Amino acid sequence: MIEAAQNFLSIWYPWIKAFHIIAVIAWMAGIFYLPRLYVYHVEGYQKRGVVAGSEMDLLFQHQERLLLRAIMDPSMIASWVFGLCLVFTPGIVDWGQVWPWTKAAGVLAMTWYHYWLGRRRKDFIAGTNRVSGRHYRMMNEVPTVLLLVIVISVVVKF
């Protein structure tokens, strides 16, 4: 059974790798855009008089929900599924090297960040957001750093 699964993964390796890359690109697009929406949402409260429950607040919440639930969640799951398929493909990962561990740490941190963004969305829904636009801007740099770690780990394979 294990040998059959390994043969399947080896035969379909290029397709699995392609779908993994596509899923990661979609996930990263959302990861970069959602905090920017949060900045606009917060600054709408502060500068434009947007109040909780107003039409503008509900529009932001709708956009944030769609981005998170329709794009980011499915693409994160697909990234994990296809990524794990790649991990279990024979001859692809040498766990004796450093790069798989740094990539794994980066992916786990990116997943944590994804869920952190989801918790912030719940704060907006409840009208209890306490995070400033500046803080969201700074947090928006986190996925850039993680992306650098992940891509350099995989490409350079140090």
N, C-alpha and C positions, 0 to 999 in steps of 0.2 A: 504494500500500500504506500509506504513512504517512498519507495523507489519510483512508483508510478507518478506520485506527486512531484518528485524531483525532475523526472523526465518531462512532465507537463510544463513545469516552470522553466526548464532549460529551452524547450521548443518555443515557448511563447515569450521568452525573455525580452526581445525587442519591443513587442507590443505592450508588455507590462511596464517596461521602462518608459515608453512613450506616454502611456496613460498616467503614470506616476508624475512625470514632468508636467503634463497638462493640468492635473489636479493640484499640484504645488503652485503653479502659476495662478490658477483661479483662487486658491486659498490666500496666497500672498497679496493679490489684488485687494481682496476684502480686508485683510489684516492691515494694509496700508490706508485704506479708505475709511473704515469705520471710526478710528480715532479722530480723523479729520471731520467727520460728521458730528462727533461729540463736541469738538471745538466749536463748530458753528452753532450747535444746539446750546451750549453753555453761553457763548457770546451773544446769542439771540436773546437769552434770558437777561443778560447784563446790559447790553447796548440797545436792544430794539424793543424792550418791554414785553418780550414773549413771556407769558405766564403759564404755569403748569395747567394742563387741560385745555389750553387755547388751541385754535385751529393750527397755528404754526407748530406748537409743541406736538400735537398729534401727527402732523405731517412728518416731522423729524423722527418721531417714534416709529411711524410706519416704514420709513426708509431704512432705519436702523434694523428693524425686525426683519424686513425682507433681505437685506444684505447678510445678516447673521444667519438666518434660518434657511434661506433659499440658495445662498451661494457659499458662505463660509463653512457652515456645518457639513454639508454634503462633500465639499471639496477637501475638508480636513479629514473626514472619514475615508474618502477615496485615497488621499495621500498616504494615510496610515496603512490601508489594505494593500495597495500596490507596493508601498515601501516594504512592508513585511514580506510580501511575495518575493521581492528582490533580495531581501536578507536571506530567505530560505532557498534561493536558487544556488545550486552547487557552484563553487568556484568564484563567487562574486565578492563575498566579504571575508577578509582575513582578520579575525578578531585578535590576532597577535599584534596588529598594527594599532596606532593611535587613532587614525582617522574615523573608524566606525564608532568609537567611543565619543569623540568630540561631536560627530554628526548626531548621534543619539542624544547627547546632552542638549544640543541645539534644538532638536525636534521636540524634546520634552519641554524645554523652556518656551518654545513657540506655542505648544499646546496649552501650557499654563497661561500664557499671554492671551490666547484665544478665549479661555474661560474667564480670565480677568475682565476682558471686554464685555463678555456676556453678563457678568455681575454688574458692571457699570450700566448696562442697558436696563437692568431691573431697577437700579437707582433712579433713572430717568422716569421710568413708568410709575414708580412710587412717589415721585416728586421729592426724593431725598438725595439727589446728587450733590456731593460736597467737593467734587474734584474740579479744579479750575481749568480754564482753557489752556493756560500755560503748562499745567501739569500734563494734560492730554497731549500737547505738542511735544513735550519731553518724552513721554511714554511712546510716542509715535516713532522714536528713534530706536527703540528696543528691537523691533523686527528687522531693522536694517542691519544692526550688529549681528543678530542671530543668523540672518541670511548670509552674511559674509562668512561666519564660522562654518555654516553648513556647506555652502558651495565650495569654499576653499578646502574643507576637509575631503569632500568627494572628488574634486578635480585634482588636487595636488597629492592626495593620499599619503600624507606624511606619517 
